[in-house]
Amino acid sequence: MTNTIKGRLIYLLGSGEGLLFHDLAFYRVDLESGRKEQIAKLPIDGWKALAGHCRLTTRVLRLEPKCAGRLDENRFAVGLLSRMWHLDINKKTIEALSTMRTGYGVLNFCEQEGCIYWGDYGSNPGHDEINIYRLDRSLRQSVVYTFPRGSLRHIHNIIKTDDGFIVLCGDNEKVAGIYRANKDWTDVKPWKAGEQKYRAVVGFPYRGGLLYATDSVEKENHLRMLDTSGDEKDLMVMNGSCIYGGETKEHYLFSTTV
């Protein structure tokens, strides 16, 4: 019987194991038995170290990572506390790589050919320019594309495709929505934008198009499909906005807020 696992599961390692964050530490956990082995403790002190041992304050103060991205078999990038961290599960070490822009963090990572991509995510009340970043296996970080000031609020997700990337951008701006980019980010164009039905966080490439769930706080939410020609269809009504999802060998998973 699977035991209850305390903490936040941030990555599935395969072979029935996961990468777990709990009490300001990273663990390798057996998903069936619940047995865990500590990898590294987050090097912070002061009030954050105290708050990080309480589930409520951890959630309220956002003292846990939303996601992790895999660089190779043993190395991961983790976005946490306005920094990018490098976690090595073999050496059992964690180190801070860089500080994120003031007021921004990361919502999701995209893995592609040994690199990790993400975009600025924050409230951005002044509608400043928004960057998309790349971190490679040598731990070099660079900006691969910049949306100009006044265009977007932030980046929800980046999804890899056979010919490049799909970028899900928020929130209510006229040019916010779903973008397509080529592999080297020299050609980034809106695919569908300007309406709440194109506001999304979770999506999956499907038959050359995109299967996605909307993330609107103003309109009724739907599971939707865009095909290769840009034709679109509402597949079903959802009982709330969707900000989390995943996939198995046979299914796509969408989690709603109600």
C-alpha positions in Angstrom: 0.0 0.0 0.0 1.3 3.5 -0.9 2.0 5.6 2.2 1.1 9.3 2.6 4.2 11.3 1.6 4.6 14.6 3.3 6.1 17.5 1.3 5.9 18.7 -2.3 6.8 16.3 -5.1 8.6 18.4 -7.7 9.9 15.8 -10.2 9.3 12.2 -11.2 12.7 10.5 -11.4 11.5 7.3 -12.9 11.7 3.7 -11.6 9.1 4.6 -8.9 11.1 7.4 -7.4 10.5 11.1 -7.1 12.3 14.3 -6.1 10.6 15.7 -2.9 10.9 19.0 -1.1 10.0 19.0 2.6 11.1 21.1 5.6 13.5 23.1 3.4 15.3 20.0 2.2 15.4 17.9 -1.0 14.8 14.2 -0.8 14.8 11.2 -3.1 11.6 9.3 -2.3 10.3 5.9 -3.1 6.7 6.6 -4.2 5.4 3.2 -3.1 6.9 2.8 0.3 7.3 6.5 1.2 10.9 5.9 2.2 13.1 9.0 1.6 16.8 9.8 1.5 17.9 13.4 2.1 19.9 14.9 -0.8 20.6 18.4 0.4 19.3 21.1 2.8 18.5 24.5 1.5 21.2 26.9 2.8 19.0 29.6 4.4 18.7 30.9 7.9 16.9 33.4 10.0 13.1 33.8 9.9 12.7 31.9 6.6 14.4 28.9 8.1 11.9 28.9 11.0 8.9 29.6 8.8 9.9 26.8 6.4 9.1 24.1 9.0 5.4 25.1 9.1 3.2 24.0 6.2 1.0 27.0 6.5 3.8 29.6 6.5 5.6 27.7 3.8 2.6 28.0 1.5 1.8 31.6 2.4 5.4 32.8 2.0 6.1 30.6 -1.0 9.0 28.9 0.6 8.8 25.9 -1.7 9.6 25.4 -5.4 6.8 25.2 -7.9 8.9 23.1 -10.3 12.2 21.6 -11.2 13.9 21.0 -14.5 16.3 18.2 -15.4 19.7 19.0 -17.0 21.1 15.5 -17.1 20.7 12.2 -15.1 21.8 13.7 -11.8 21.5 17.5 -12.1 18.4 19.7 -11.8 17.5 23.4 -11.9 15.1 24.6 -9.2 13.4 28.0 -9.0 13.0 29.1 -5.4 13.1 32.2 -3.2 13.7 34.4 -6.3 16.8 32.4 -7.2 17.8 29.7 -9.6 19.4 26.8 -7.8 21.6 23.9 -9.1 20.8 20.6 -7.4 23.1 17.5 -7.9 21.4 14.4 -6.5 24.6 12.3 -7.0 27.0 14.7 -5.2 24.1 15.7 -2.8 24.8 19.4 -3.2 22.8 22.5 -3.9 24.1 25.9 -4.9 22.6 29.2 -5.9 23.3 30.1 -9.6 21.6 33.4 -10.1 19.1 35.9 -8.7 15.9 36.4 -10.7 14.6 39.8 -11.7 13.0 41.7 -8.8 9.3 40.8 -8.6 9.6 37.8 -10.8 9.9 34.0 -10.4 9.2 31.0 -12.5 5.9 29.1 -12.9 7.0 26.2 -15.1 10.2 24.8 -16.8 10.5 23.4 -20.3 13.2 20.8 -21.0 14.6 20.6 -24.5 17.9 18.9 -25.6 19.8 19.3 -22.4 18.6 22.9 -21.8 15.9 24.4 -19.6 13.7 27.3 -20.7 11.4 29.5 -18.6 9.9 33.0 -18.7 9.4 35.8 -16.2 6.4 35.2 -14.0 5.1 38.0 -11.6 2.4 40.6 -11.2 4.2 43.1 -13.4 1.8 46.0 -12.8 3.9 48.3 -15.0 3.8 46.0 -18.0 7.6 45.9 -18.2 9.4 43.9 -20.9 9.2 40.1 -20.3 12.2 37.8 -20.9 12.5 34.1 -21.8 15.6 32.4 -20.5 17.8 29.4 -21.3 20.0 27.4 -18.9 22.4 24.9 -20.5 24.2 21.9 -19.1 27.3 24.0 -18.4 25.1 26.2 -16.3 25.3 29.2 -18.6 22.1 31.3 -18.4 21.1 33.6 -21.3 18.1 35.6 -22.5 16.8 34.0 -25.7 13.8 36.3 -26.4 12.3 39.5 -25.0 8.7 40.6 -25.3 8.6 44.4 -25.5 7.3 46.6 -22.7 3.5 46.9 -22.7 2.8 43.6 -24.5 2.4 41.0 -21.8 2.1 40.5 -18.0 4.1 37.3 -17.7 4.9 33.8 -19.0 2.8 30.9 -17.8 4.5 28.0 -19.6 6.7 27.0 -22.5 5.9 23.8 -24.3 8.3 22.0 -26.7 7.1 20.9 -30.1 8.8 19.1 -33.0 9.6 22.4 -34.7 10.1 24.7 -31.8 8.0 25.9 -28.9 4.6 27.1 -27.9 4.5 29.9 -25.3 1.5 30.4 -23.1 1.4 34.1 -22.0 -0.9 36.0 -19.6 -3.1 37.6 -18.8 -5.6 40.2 -20.1 -3.6 42.2 -22.6 -4.6 42.5 -26.3 -1.6 40.5 -27.5 -1.4 38.1 -24.6 -2.3 34.5 -25.4 -0.7 31.6 -27.3 2.5 32.2 -29.3 4.7 29.9 -31.5 8.5 30.1 -31.7 11.1 28.4 -33.8 13.9 26.4 -32.2 16.4 29.3 -32.0 13.9 31.9 -30.9 14.5 34.1 -34.0 10.9 33.9 -35.0 8.2 34.4 -32.3 4.7 35.1 -33.4 1.2 35.1 -31.9 -0.9 32.1 -32.8 -4.0 33.0 -30.9 -4.3 36.0 -28.7 -6.4 38.8 -27.2 -9.2 36.8 -25.6 -9.6 34.9 -22.4 -10.1 31.6 -24.2 -6.4 31.8 -25.1 -5.3 32.3 -21.5 -3.8 29.1 -20.4 -1.1 27.5 -18.1 -1.4 23.8 -19.0 -1.2 22.4 -22.5 0.1 19.5 -24.5 1.2 19.1 -28.2 -1.4 16.9 -29.9 -1.4 15.9 -33.6 0.5 18.9 -34.6 -1.7 21.3 -32.6 -2.4 22.0 -29.0 -4.7 20.5 -26.4 -5.1 22.9 -23.5 -7.2 24.1 -20.6 -8.1 27.7 -20.0 -7.1 29.7 -17.0 -9.7 32.5 -16.9 -11.0 34.2 -13.8 -13.5 36.2 -15.8 -15.1 33.6 -18.3 -16.3 30.1 -18.2 -13.3 27.7 -18.6 -13.0 25.0 -21.2 -10.8 22.2 -22.4 -9.9 23.3 -25.9 -8.1 22.1 -29.1 -6.2 24.1 -31.7 -5.3 22.1 -34.8 -2.4 22.7 -37.3 -4.4 25.1 -39.4 -5.4 27.2 -36.4 -9.0 25.9 -36.3 -10.2 25.7 -32.7 -12.8 23.8 -30.8 -14.2 23.7 -27.3 -14.2 20.1 -26.1 -15.9 20.4 -22.7 -16.7 22.9 -20.0 -14.4 22.8 -16.9 -15.5 23.6 -13.4 -12.7 26.1 -12.8 -9.5 27.5 -14.1 -6.6 25.1 -14.7 -3.1 25.8 -13.5 -1.7 22.3 -12.9 -1.6 19.2 -15.2 0.4 16.3 -16.4 0.4 13.3 -18.7 0.8 9.5 -18.5 1.3 7.1 -21.3 -2.4 7.0 -22.0 -3.9 10.1 -20.5 -3.6 13.9 -20.1 -4.4 15.2 -16.6 -5.9 18.6 -15.8 -6.4 19.9 -12.3 -9.0 22.8 -11.7 -9.4 25.4 -9.0 -12.9 25.8 -7.7 
